[in-house]
Amino acid sequence: MLLLQQPAVRDAKVLTRLPESFRRKDRDNAWSLANRGGAVIDSFLEGPVWSDGHLWVTDIPYGRVFSVSPQGDWELVAEYDGEPNGMKRMAGGDFLITDYRNGLMRLDVKTGAVTPFLERRNSERFRGVNDLTFDSAGNLYFTDQGQTGMHDPTGRVYRLSPEGKLDVLLDNCPSPNGLVLSPDEKVLFVAMTRGNCVWRVPLQADGSVSKVGQFFTSYGSSGPDGLAMRADGFLLVANPGLGYVWVLNHRAEPVEVLRSPTGASLTNLCFGGVDGKTLLMTESTTGTILCAEMDERGALVHEGQLA
């Protein structure tokens, strides 16, 4: 009988917390009413990006983007009428944001201005875009999650070319969330939160997808959320509900589990630090940034080349 080796387990560390001066107490927040059962929340951090020696994060319910220094100093970069979730840097220095309410938005980090980038597809609004990633050719992959789930597996995964061509790669997804490419860019991994799993999406030479399968299966009340890729091809999966980060080898076997020391809503993650080996994580319900030092650095994260 083959016995799998038990994964190493360790706790992440608290790096910094959202200062009290930035914590809100709105009782009628529309995003919280729909997604957190109406709970009074002071923030919900997401979308971590390491850029220019700082960590950048979004705050979904209050339409904010923060920059966090290595010393733990927080700066409010932007505040606008939206619900920003995933975020990636573009080649010119701006950030592209998947905004649940507004579609794709562009952030000018110098001025803090947030402007529409792609609000609709063929005059149809998105259900609620969630996360995004770029490849080396400048193609943008992003998820359109909305309120889909096992009851309504109609979430979508899109690819937007640098020339503006928008393709639907998947349209039968139970709550598509985080996504990341393999280092050779031949496979796209997509977290299916309500399906409690991660799909493996082979990308064909002609741009199509084929033989999509389930790569990893989790458990609990809330499934995989944000994804990150290590340079050696190991996949890291943020799993709210459990408060875990799964570190998976090429066979989807957990070789390490990182646990949140505060709160269980560990939603997203990225690599950063001076050597690219520091894993940075958002614990959303407590407004906390967690960190853990890794033996391997993160895979190269490409900047967007979109006009």
C-alpha positions, 0 to 999 in steps of 0.5 A: 500500500502506497502511503503519501508523505505527510506535508510539513506544517508551519505557521505564517507570521504577522508582518503588519496590520491595517492601522486603526485610522484606516478601519471603517465601520459602515453598517450598510456596506453593499458588498458585505450585505451580499458576500459576508452576510451583512457583517460589519467589517472594517476592511477586506484585504485582497489582491497583493502585488509586490512592486517597487519594493512595496506590497500593494493591496486592495480593500474590496468593500471600501474601494481602496488601494494601499501601499505597504512599505517593508517597515510596515507603513501604510499609505492610502493610494486610491479611494473610489466608488468601486469594489477592487479585488485582484491587481497586477502591474502594467508595463508603464507603471499603472496597475490593472484592477479586477473590480467586481462592480465596474469591470477592469479598471486602471490605477494611475499610482502617481495621481491615485486616479482610477479610470475604466479600462474594460467595463463591458463585453459586447455591451454586456456587463461582466458578472463580477470580475475577480482576479487576473494574470499576464503572460510573457506575450502580454495576454491578460487572463482574468476570471468573471466569478459573480455569484456563481457556484455549484448551483450555477456553474456559469462563471467564465475565464477570459483572455484579452490579447494586447490587440484587444481581442477578447476570448472566452476560454471557459464558461462552465465554472463554479465560482472561478477565482484566482489564476496563475500560469505554469512557468512554461505558460502551457498550463493555466491553473484556476481556483474554483472556490465553490467547487472546492478545487483547482482546475488545470487548463492546458493551453493549445498552440492555437489559443484554445483549451483542451482536456481541462481537468481537476488538479487539486481538491480541498475541503471545508466551507470555502475553497481555493481562492488566490494562487501563486506559482513558484519558480520550480513549478510548485503551485501555492493555493490560498484556502480561506475557511481553513486559513491555509496555504497549500504548497503543491508539487507537480502531482498536486500532493501537498508538500507543505501547509502554511497556517494563518496565526490570526483569522481563517480567511487567508484569501490571496498571496504573492512573492516579494522581498529583496530575493523574491523568496518572501511569501506575502499573504492577505488575511482579509477579515482581520486586515492582516498581512502575513509572511513566510520565508520560502526556500524557492523564489516565486516564478516571474510575474509578467507586467501587462502590455495592454494599450 
